[in-house]
């Protein structure tokens, strides 16, 4: 049976994150990668091109010999509590909630060279006694891949999908003042990527992404083109790997306008971003343990006055332990964003704006049998800035049951 619960750590969050960049959301679409919020500045399409966990990839490869459709489904239900529903800096509102999730994976190998993979993910959260601003959150995504491997050393993949998100979002990174509001967004993307096996246990994955994002109540619609690639050294299904990645993105907004260096709007203009980001990643697994560490850097430029220019550094650590019936994972990330033009306070030489963000997610699972699993999560988030209005904290705890079929 495919352990599709591992996709919790890859796909659901990435597809929601992509539509909110460069914003932040505490919507917990999917366990550990929910930590990769919109503050990461990375296109979610990039996350979709990441290599699969070795054990899941091995299970997918084992299905190549089959000639029929393979369907794996999971449904989850949980109860939880969140202490800052609206990401308030001064008056946090806490609520209990009920949550339902769906994950479905469809795989169809054709002959020995073609493979079709599709993923459907849904996450609906509703508050008991909801506040007036929001009754809950929901996120849906559909992702599909067509893989062709004509040679053992090369594989071409075309990916596409769509997504919808209705969450409470912090849009402060790309605004003149702090904006937190329930935000609905939908989008679509297409990706073309190639995986090339090179001598010396090297693998190169060049990629080309195209993305369209539409906000329902916020003037943030944009088109984006992203190019780049990853180079990895190690055995894809082995116990270790070292990789580096580099991407460049061009984003054009439909309605948003440029600002002067002093923060004045410039009517009649259109805002554009150029982003460059890179990272280095090391992963290692032995026995029941797995460890992955990532260090990354991102440069955002508005190619105008520089009012939205910032540099970001981030570090991420992922730990996992898996026993016969127990699984525990810890995902922690820290990010620092330094703005080049925006300042805080008044005076002759006010300091530049700086924001520090921290996320931690702890998840525990226990199998009851082949189909039923109990799980619990605790997510902690902290955003600190040298401007008090931009700082907040949030906690979310939940526990529930999962069924696979």
N, C-alpha and C positions, 0 to 999 in steps of 0.2 A: 504494500500500500504506500502511495506517495505521502510523505509527511509534509503536506502543503502548509502546515502551520508555519513553516520557515519563511514562507512568503510574507508573513506578517512583518518581517524585518526588512523587506525589500520594496514591494510594490505599493501597497496602499498609501503609505505616507508620501512616497515620492510623487505620486500623481496628484495629490492634493497640494503638496508643497509647490509644485511647479506653477500652479495658477495664482499663487499669492506672492511670489517674488516681486519686489523686495519688501515683503511684509512679514509679520510674525503671527502665528496662531498657536493656541494651546489645544486646539482640537486634536484629540488623540486618535488619529485614524488607524494607526497600526504600530503598536509596541515600539520597538527600539528606534526605527528610523523616523518615527514621529519627532524624535529629537532633532532631526535635520529639518528644522522649520524653515520658513521662507527667509529667515535672516541669513541663511547660508549663501544666498545669492546664486545658487547653482540651479541650472535648469533641471527639472525633474526628468526630462528626457535623458539627461546624463545618467541619472540613477538607473534608468531602465536598461542602459547598456552595460551596467556593471556585471561582472562575472557572478554566476550563481554559487551558493555554498557548495563545496566539493561533494558532500553526500547527496544533496538534491540533484546536482548535475549528473552524478553517477546513476541515480535512479531514473532520470530522464533518458540517459543514454541506454539503459537496459531495456527501455520500452521501444527502442529502434527496431528490435527484432519482431515486434508485434505488427500486425497489419490492420488492426481495428481501432476504433475510437476508444480512448481511455478518459473517463470522467472521474474527478475527485472533488468532493464538496465538503465544506465545513460550515456549521452555523454555531454562533456563540451568543449567549445571553448573560448579562451581568448587571449587578447593582453597584452603585458607587457614590462618591461624594467629591465635590470640587469646591475649593475655598475661595476662588476668585473668578467667578464666571465671566465677568466683563473686563478682566485685566486692569482693574482700577489701581491707581497709585495711592489713593487716599481712603476710599471707602469700599473695600472688597465685599462682594455679596457671595454667600455660600449657598449651595443647593445640593440635594441628593438627586440622583438620576437613575434611569433605567436605560440600558443600551443593548442593541441587537446588531450583530455583524454576520456577514455572509462572504465566503470565499469559494470560488469555483474555478477549477483548472481543467481545461479540455486539451487533450493531446492526440494527434493523429499522424503517425509516421506513414510515408508513402515510399515504397520500394526501399532503397538503402540511402538515398541522397536527399530526400525531401522530408520536411516535418512541419506541421502546423501546430501552434500552441496559442491558446487563448485564456485570458484571466478575467474574471468578473469579481469585483470587490464592492461591497456595500457596508456602510456604517451609519446607523441612525441612533441618536442619543436624544432623550427627552427628559426634561426636569420635572420633578414633583414641585408644585407651587412655583411655576416659572416666573422670573422677573418680567417686568413690562417690556424690556428691550428684546428678549429672545425667549422662545419656548424650548429651544434645543438646537442641535446641530445635526447635519447629515452630509455624507460624502459618498459619491459613487464613481467608479472608474471601470472602463472596459479597455483591455489591452490585447493585441493580437500580434503574432509573429509568424512569418514564413521563412523557414531556414532551408538553405540549399548548400550541400557539402559535396561538391563534385570531386574534390581531392581530399585525402586524409589530412593535409596540412593547411587547408583553407576552408572557411565557411562564410557564406554571405547571408545576411539577415535583413529583411525589411520588416519594420515594426510600425504600428499605427494604433491610435486609440482616441478615446474621448473621456471626459470627466466632468463632474458637476460637484460643487462644494457650496455649502451654506453654513458658515462658521463665524464665530466672533474673531475678528482680526485686528491686530495692531499694525496700522499703516504708517507709523511714525518715521520709519527709515527714509521714506520718499516724500515726506510732506514738510511744510513749513512749521506746523504745529502738530501736537499729538492727536491722532485720530484713531479711535477704537470703536468699532461698530460691527453688527452682524452683516456679513457680506456674502452675496451670492455670486458665484463665478462659474463659468463653463469654458471649455476649451477643447482643442484637438491638436494632435501632433503626428508627425511622420518622421521616421528615423531610418537611415540606411547605414549599415555598419558591416565591416569585414573582420573576421578573426583569422589571423595568419600565424601559423606555427613556424618559428625560426630555429636555426641550429642553436645548440647550447641551452636548451630548455627556455628559450625566449618566446614570447607571444606578443604580437602587435595588433591592436584593435583600433583602426581609424574609424571615425564616425561623422555623419552629417545629419543635423537635426533641423526640422522646421516646425514652428509652433505658433498657434493662434490662441489668444486668451481674451474672453469677453466678460466684463463685470456687469452685473445687472443694475446696481444702484451707485456705482462708483466709477468716475471717469478714468479708468485705468486700462482700457483695452489696448492691446499691443500685438505686433507681430515680431517674431524673433527667429534668427538664423544662428545656429551654433555649430561650430566645426572644431575638430581636435582629435585626440586619440589617447590610448593608454599603451604602455609598454610594461610587460610583466615578466619577471624571471622566476622560475620555479615550475613545479608540476601542477597543472590546473586541478587535478584531483589528488594531489599529494598532500603532505603534511605542512608545507610551508610555501610562501610566495612573497616576493618583493616587487612592488609596482610603482610607477609614476604616471601621472596624467597631466595633460595640458589642453585647455579649451579656450576658445575665443567666441564671444557672442555679440551680436548686433541686434538691438531692440528699438523699434519705432512705435511710439504711442500715437493713438488716434486723436485724443482730445487734450491730453495733458500738455501744459505749456512750460516754457523755460522760465528761469528766474535770474535776476541779476545777482552778483556776488553779495549784495546787501539784503537779498531776500524779497525783492520786488518782482511781481509777476510781469511778464512781457507778452501782452496780448498779440495774437496773430502768429505766434511761434508754435513749434511742435517739439516736444521733448524727445531726445534720443539718448540711449545708453550704449556704451561699449564696455564689455566686461571681459577680463582675462583672469582665469583661475587655474591653479595647479595644485597638485597634492602628491604626497608620497605615502605609501601604505605598506605595512608589513602584517602578514597574518601567519599564524602558527597553530597547529593542533596536534595533540598527542593524547591518546587514550580517550578519556571522558572530557578533556579540557580543550578549549579553543580560545585564542587570543588574537585580536586585531587592533592595530594602532594606526591612526591616520593623522598627518599634519598637513594643513592646507593654507592657501593664501589666495585672496581675491582682490582684484582692482576694478573699481567701478568709476567710469568717467562719463559725464553728461555731454561732453564735446561742445560746451557752450561756456558759461561763466564759471563752471566748476562748483556751483552751489550744491549739487548732489554728489560730488566726488567723495569717495571714501575708500579706504583700504581695510581689509579684514584679514585677521589671522585666526586660525581655529585648530583645535586639537581634539581628537576623539579616541576613546578607548572602549572596546567591546570585549566582554568576557562571557564565556559560556561554559556550562557544565551539564552533562547529560548522563544520567544513570539508567538503570533498567526501567524505572517508572517515573523518575523525577527529572525535571529540567529546570535550570536556573540561568537567567541571563541578566547581565548588567551592562547598560549603555550610558556612557557619560561623555558630555561634550562641553567645551568652553570656547567662546568666541570673543574677540575684541575688535570693535569697529571704530576706526579713527577717521573723522571727517576733516577734509583738507581746507574747507572754506567756512562752513557753518561754525559759529561760535556760540558760547553760552555766557549770559550776563551782559552787563554794560561796562562802560569805561573805555579807556584809550586802547588797551590791549587785552580784550577778554580771551579766555582760553578756548581752544577748539573743542567741539563737541566730541565726546568719547562715550561709547556704550559697551558694557560687558554683559554677556549673556551666558547663563549656565543652565544645562539641562541634565537630568539624571532619570533613568528609567530602570526599575527593578521588576522583573517578571518571574514568577514561579509557576510551574505546571506539574500536575500529577495525573498519570494515566490510571483510570479505573479499570478499563479493559481496552480492547482494540478500537473501540468507537467513542468511548466517553472519557473526557478529560476535565479535571478541575483546574482553575487558574486564578491567580491574583496578581495585581499590578499596583505599583506606586510610582507616580511621576511627579518630580519636583522641578520647578522652573523658576529662575531668578533673573531679572533684567535690571541692571544697575547702570546709571548714567550720571554724569556730572551736572545734569539738569534734573531736579527732583521730579518734575511732572512726567518724565520719561521712564521712571523706575517703577517696578512692580514685582510681585512674587505670586506664585500659584502652585497649588498642590492638587493632585487628583489620586484617589485610591478607589479600587474596584475589585470585585471578586465575582466569579461566575462559572458557568459550565459550558463545555464545547462538545459537539458531536460531529464525527466524521462519517461520511457514507459515500 
